[in-house]
Amino acid sequence: MSITVRPKLLRSFDPRMSRYRLRIAASPIHHTGVFAAEMIPAGRKVIEYTGKRFDRRGLRALIQKVGNLRAVRLRYVFEYHRNCFVDGAVGGSRAEVINHSCDPNLAGRKISGHILYFSRRQIQAGEELTVDYRYAPTALQVRCRCGSPKCRGTINRKRGRRSSKQPSPWRSMHMSKYRNLKG
């Protein structure tokens, strides 16, 4: 017996952040994901990744408050640059729910202080939106569940695979990054 999960709108997407109708629903990749509710042409801005911004000192405070690094990772914290972090769980645009894929249909770009997701190809209505998280190869290895024929088996980049053509807009929030933050 199969169960069909119907996408539902959990919290509206702010039209200033999202240019297309999107829905949040159960994902075959991981828990919940974001799905296109209409066709999205290639090369278009789809959504802006927003949330509370803070510096390295604020990150240390968040780690102390939450109590462990795993819980911080689950808060959708991304490093914008060395001393600027964005927590999508606090005031975020819901882009923080977009799942990883080794063959993503979105690409992240940093433009004038904003983190924007653009469509890499045409995305059909009902298709899950995905982005390559490209965690550092030296970070804690996280198993990938994207199911793509191009799957690397991990959401971490492979060593020596950083392309100048596609700079990573984020860095992973894993223990290897925090060793210097504890003291």
C-alpha positions in Angstrom: 0.0 0.0 0.0 1.5 3.3 -1.0 0.8 6.6 0.7 0.7 9.8 -1.4 1.9 12.9 0.4 0.2 16.0 -0.9 2.4 19.1 -0.8 1.0 21.8 1.5 1.9 25.3 2.2 3.3 25.4 5.7 4.3 29.0 6.0 3.9 31.3 3.0 7.0 32.2 1.1 7.5 36.0 1.1 7.1 37.3 -2.5 10.1 39.6 -1.9 12.3 36.5 -1.3 10.7 34.0 -3.7 9.9 34.8 -7.3 7.9 31.6 -7.9 5.2 29.7 -6.1 6.9 27.1 -3.9 5.6 24.5 -1.5 7.1 22.6 1.5 6.3 18.9 1.6 7.7 15.5 2.7 10.9 14.8 0.7 12.2 11.5 -0.5 15.7 12.9 0.0 15.5 14.1 3.7 12.5 14.9 5.9 10.9 17.9 4.2 11.9 19.8 1.2 10.9 22.7 -1.1 9.0 21.9 -4.3 8.2 24.1 -7.3 4.4 24.8 -7.5 4.9 26.1 -11.0 7.4 25.7 -13.9 10.6 27.7 -13.3 12.7 28.7 -16.3 16.5 28.2 -16.4 18.7 30.9 -15.1 16.1 32.7 -12.9 16.4 33.9 -9.4 14.2 31.5 -7.4 14.6 32.5 -3.7 16.9 34.4 -1.4 18.4 32.6 1.6 17.8 34.9 4.6 18.0 34.7 8.4 19.6 36.2 11.4 23.2 37.3 10.7 26.0 37.2 13.3 29.7 37.2 13.6 32.1 34.5 15.0 31.5 35.8 18.5 27.7 35.3 18.0 28.4 31.8 16.6 30.3 30.9 19.8 27.4 32.2 21.9 25.0 30.1 19.8 27.1 27.0 20.3 27.2 27.6 24.1 23.4 28.3 24.2 22.4 25.2 22.2 25.0 23.0 24.0 26.4 21.0 21.1 27.6 21.4 17.5 25.2 18.9 16.0 22.2 21.0 17.2 23.8 24.1 15.7 24.2 22.4 12.3 20.5 21.5 12.5 19.7 25.2 12.9 20.5 25.8 9.2 23.6 28.0 9.9 25.7 28.9 6.9 29.0 30.8 6.7 28.6 33.7 4.3 32.3 34.6 4.7 34.9 34.1 7.5 33.2 36.4 10.0 29.5 36.4 8.9 27.1 33.6 9.5 23.4 33.4 8.5 20.9 31.3 10.6 18.0 30.5 8.4 16.0 29.1 11.3 15.6 32.6 12.7 13.6 34.8 10.4 14.6 32.8 7.3 12.9 32.8 3.9 12.2 29.0 4.1 15.1 28.4 1.7 16.8 26.7 4.6 14.5 23.7 3.9 16.0 23.1 0.5 17.7 19.7 0.4 21.1 18.7 -1.0 21.6 16.8 -4.3 24.8 15.9 -6.1 23.1 16.9 -9.3 21.2 20.0 -8.1 18.7 22.2 -10.0 19.7 25.3 -8.1 23.0 27.1 -7.7 23.8 29.6 -4.9 25.4 33.0 -5.6 26.5 35.7 -3.3 25.5 39.1 -4.7 25.9 42.4 -2.8 25.5 40.8 0.6 22.6 38.5 -0.4 22.6 34.7 -0.8 20.5 33.9 -3.9 19.5 30.6 -5.4 19.2 30.6 -9.2 17.7 27.8 -11.4 20.4 25.9 -13.2 17.9 24.4 -15.7 14.2 24.5 -16.2 12.4 23.1 -13.2 9.0 21.4 -13.6 6.0 22.0 -11.3 6.1 19.4 -8.5 9.9 18.9 -8.7 11.9 19.2 -5.5 14.4 22.1 -5.4 17.9 21.1 -4.5 21.3 22.6 -4.1 24.8 21.0 -3.7 25.8 21.8 -0.1 29.5 21.1 -1.1 30.7 20.7 2.5 34.4 20.8 2.9 36.2 17.4 2.2 37.9 17.7 5.6 34.6 18.2 7.5 32.7 15.3 9.2 31.5 13.1 6.3 27.7 13.2 5.9 26.0 10.5 3.8 24.1 11.6 0.8 20.6 10.4 0.1 19.9 12.3 -3.1 19.5 9.2 -5.3 21.0 10.9 -8.4 23.0 8.9 -10.9 25.8 11.4 -10.2 25.7 10.9 -6.4 29.1 11.2 -4.7 27.8 9.2 -1.7 28.5 12.1 0.6 27.4 15.8 0.7 31.0 16.7 1.1 33.1 17.8 -1.9 35.6 15.3 -3.0 39.2 16.3 -2.4 40.7 18.4 -5.2 37.2 19.0 -6.7 36.8 22.7 -6.0 36.3 24.3 -9.3 37.1 28.0 -9.9 34.0 27.9 -12.2 31.7 27.1 -9.3 33.0 28.6 -6.0 31.3 27.2 -3.0 29.0 29.9 -1.5 28.8 28.2 1.9 31.1 26.2 4.1 30.0 23.4 6.3 29.3 23.9 9.9 31.0 20.8 11.3 33.4 20.0 14.1 36.5 20.4 12.1 35.5 24.1 11.6 34.8 24.6 15.4 38.0 23.3 17.0 39.3 26.9 17.1 36.0 28.3 18.5 35.8 26.6 21.8 38.5 28.5 23.6 
